[in-house]
Amino acid sequence: MSEKSERDQKIFQSYLDNIQAKTGKTPSDFKALAKKQGLTQHGELVTWLKTEFGLGHGHANALVHVIKSAGEAGSAKVGDPLAAHFSGAKAGWRKTYDALAAKVKKFGSDVELAPNRTYINLVRGTKKFGIVQVSSAERLDLGLKLKGVAPTGRFEAAGSWNAMVTHRVRITDAKQIDKELVAWLERAYQAA
């Protein structure tokens, strides 16, 4: 396992450990409770975990990954939660994402990168300030949450693409993740 994969796995396991410390329940307990209640859909599981157990969105998504996983719940071998985002033809974006994530983490110690099934949340404490979605082998989409800021140039209105963010940037080349883009991301982080 690469050093990056080991680090991601440790982060994922720390999510599970924090959930257990907060709720007193193991991932296996949650898996059994979800089965007992007949909850199988991602969205309904996230809502249930947030409502019934007071989990944040990132923690709920991590736990849903385990609940829906065929692997052993609570095991560090559950897998890299980012892997699905960079599978197959999308694998070419992993290096670009890792470089972007390293820049975003420099914004502050409260930055959290929380993958779910559709995209990777960029979170400051409990507030989302952006998302990353690997849309295809040709494009990576970046969403920013900047209410009251007019779209301009490549920072287009998010529109119906994703209602949780206000702006969208379509990235077709790693070079497009430049100082300007990082500055916009940091602005969204500061506003969160």
C-alpha positions as CSV (number, residue, x, y, z in Angstrom):
1,M,0.0,0.0,0.0
2,S,1.4,3.4,-0.9
3,E,2.1,6.1,1.7
4,K,-0.8,8.2,0.4
5,S,-3.2,5.2,0.5
6,E,-2.1,4.4,4.1
7,R,-2.7,8.0,5.1
8,D,-6.1,8.1,3.5
9,Q,-7.0,4.8,5.2
10,K,-5.9,6.2,8.6
11,I,-8.0,9.3,8.0
12,F,-11.0,7.1,7.1
13,Q,-10.5,4.9,10.1
14,S,-10.2,8.0,12.4
15,Y,-13.7,9.0,11.1
16,L,-15.0,5.6,12.2
17,D,-13.3,5.9,15.5
18,N,-14.7,9.4,16.1
19,I,-18.2,8.1,15.3
20,Q,-17.8,5.3,17.8
21,A,-16.5,7.7,20.5
22,K,-19.5,10.0,19.9
23,T,-22.3,7.4,19.7
24,G,-20.9,4.4,21.5
25,K,-21.8,2.3,18.4
26,T,-19.4,0.4,16.1
27,P,-19.8,0.5,12.3
28,S,-21.1,-3.1,12.7
29,D,-23.8,-1.8,15.1
30,F,-24.9,0.8,12.6
31,K,-24.9,-1.7,9.8
32,A,-27.2,-4.0,11.8
33,L,-29.5,-1.1,12.8
34,A,-29.8,0.1,9.2
35,K,-30.7,-3.4,8.1
36,K,-33.2,-3.8,10.9
37,Q,-34.9,-0.5,9.8
38,G,-34.8,-1.4,6.1
39,L,-32.6,1.5,5.1
40,T,-30.6,0.8,2.0
41,Q,-30.4,4.0,-0.1
42,H,-27.5,6.4,0.3
43,G,-29.5,9.5,0.9
44,E,-31.9,7.9,3.4
45,L,-28.9,6.5,5.3
46,V,-27.2,9.9,5.5
47,T,-30.3,11.6,6.7
48,W,-31.0,8.9,9.3
49,L,-27.4,9.1,10.6
50,K,-27.5,12.9,10.8
51,T,-31.0,13.1,12.4
52,E,-30.9,10.2,14.8
53,F,-27.2,10.3,15.8
54,G,-26.2,13.9,15.2
55,L,-23.4,13.1,12.8
56,G,-22.0,15.6,10.4
57,H,-22.4,15.1,6.7
58,G,-18.8,13.9,6.2
59,H,-19.0,11.4,9.0
60,A,-22.4,10.2,7.9
61,N,-21.1,9.6,4.4
62,A,-18.0,7.7,5.7
63,L,-20.3,5.5,7.7
64,V,-22.7,4.9,4.8
65,H,-19.6,3.8,2.8
66,V,-19.1,1.1,5.4
67,I,-22.8,0.2,5.8
68,K,-23.1,-0.4,2.0
69,S,-19.6,-2.0,1.7
70,A,-19.3,-5.7,1.3
71,G,-16.1,-5.6,3.4
72,E,-16.0,-6.0,7.2
73,A,-17.5,-3.0,8.9
74,G,-15.1,-1.2,11.1
75,S,-12.1,-2.8,9.5
76,A,-9.2,-0.7,8.3
77,K,-9.4,-2.8,5.2
78,V,-12.6,-1.3,4.0
79,G,-10.7,0.6,1.3
80,D,-9.7,4.0,0.1
81,P,-12.9,6.1,0.2
82,L,-11.5,8.1,-2.7
83,A,-10.9,5.1,-4.9
84,A,-14.3,5.1,-6.6
85,H,-13.8,8.7,-7.7
86,F,-10.7,7.8,-9.6
87,S,-11.5,4.4,-11.0
88,G,-11.1,3.4,-14.6
89,A,-10.7,6.2,-17.1
90,K,-11.0,8.8,-14.3
91,A,-7.7,7.6,-12.8
92,G,-5.8,10.2,-14.6
93,W,-7.3,12.9,-12.4
94,R,-5.9,11.4,-9.1
95,K,-2.6,13.2,-9.2
96,T,-4.2,16.5,-10.0
97,Y,-6.7,16.0,-7.2
98,D,-3.9,15.1,-4.7
99,A,-2.0,18.3,-5.7
100,L,-5.2,20.4,-5.3
101,A,-6.0,18.7,-1.9
102,A,-2.5,19.6,-0.6
103,K,-3.1,23.2,-1.5
104,V,-6.5,23.3,0.1
105,K,-5.2,21.7,3.3
106,K,-2.8,24.7,3.7
107,F,-5.8,27.0,4.2
108,G,-6.1,25.8,7.8
109,S,-6.1,22.9,10.3
110,D,-9.9,22.7,10.1
111,V,-10.0,21.7,6.5
112,E,-11.6,18.3,5.9
113,L,-11.8,16.4,2.6
114,A,-14.9,14.2,2.9
115,P,-15.7,11.9,-0.1
116,N,-19.2,10.6,-0.7
117,R,-20.5,8.6,-3.6
118,T,-20.9,11.5,-6.0
119,Y,-18.2,14.0,-5.1
120,I,-15.6,15.0,-2.5
121,N,-16.7,17.7,0.0
122,L,-14.3,20.5,1.0
123,V,-15.3,21.3,4.5
124,R,-14.2,23.9,7.1
125,G,-15.2,22.6,10.5
126,T,-18.9,21.9,9.9
127,K,-19.3,24.2,6.9
128,K,-19.0,23.1,3.3
129,F,-17.1,25.5,1.1
130,G,-16.6,23.5,-2.0
131,I,-16.8,20.2,-3.8
132,V,-14.7,18.3,-6.3
133,Q,-16.4,16.0,-8.8
134,V,-14.5,13.8,-11.3
135,S,-17.0,14.0,-14.0
136,S,-15.3,12.0,-16.7
137,A,-11.8,11.1,-18.1
138,E,-11.8,14.5,-19.8
139,R,-13.1,16.8,-17.0
140,L,-13.0,17.5,-13.3
141,D,-15.6,19.9,-11.9
142,L,-15.0,22.1,-8.9
143,G,-17.8,23.7,-7.0
144,L,-17.4,26.7,-4.7
145,K,-19.8,28.2,-2.2
146,L,-19.6,31.9,-2.4
147,K,-23.0,33.5,-1.8
148,G,-23.4,37.0,-3.1
149,V,-20.4,36.8,-5.5
150,A,-21.2,37.3,-9.1
151,P,-20.0,34.6,-11.6
152,T,-17.3,35.8,-13.9
153,G,-15.2,34.2,-16.6
154,R,-14.5,30.6,-15.9
155,F,-16.2,30.9,-12.5
156,E,-19.7,30.3,-13.8
157,A,-22.9,30.0,-11.9
158,A,-23.4,26.5,-10.6
159,G,-27.1,26.5,-11.7
160,S,-28.7,23.1,-11.7
161,W,-25.3,21.3,-11.7
162,N,-25.3,21.3,-7.9
163,A,-27.5,23.3,-5.6
164,M,-25.1,23.1,-2.6
165,V,-22.6,25.4,-4.3
166,T,-22.9,28.8,-6.1
167,H,-20.1,28.6,-8.6
168,R,-18.7,25.9,-10.9
169,V,-15.3,25.7,-12.6
170,R,-14.8,23.1,-15.4
171,I,-11.3,21.8,-15.4
172,T,-10.0,20.0,-18.5
173,D,-6.3,20.4,-17.9
174,A,-4.3,20.2,-14.6
175,K,-2.7,23.6,-15.5
176,Q,-6.1,25.2,-14.9
177,I,-5.6,24.7,-11.2
178,D,-3.7,27.9,-10.9
179,K,-3.2,30.7,-8.4
180,E,-6.4,32.3,-9.4
181,L,-8.4,29.2,-8.8
182,V,-6.7,28.5,-5.5
183,A,-7.4,32.1,-4.4
184,W,-11.1,31.6,-5.2
185,L,-11.1,28.4,-3.2
186,E,-9.4,30.1,-0.3
187,R,-12.0,32.9,-0.5
188,A,-14.8,30.3,-0.2
189,Y,-12.9,28.7,2.7
190,Q,-12.7,32.1,4.5
191,A,-16.4,32.7,3.9
192,A,-17.4,29.3,5.4
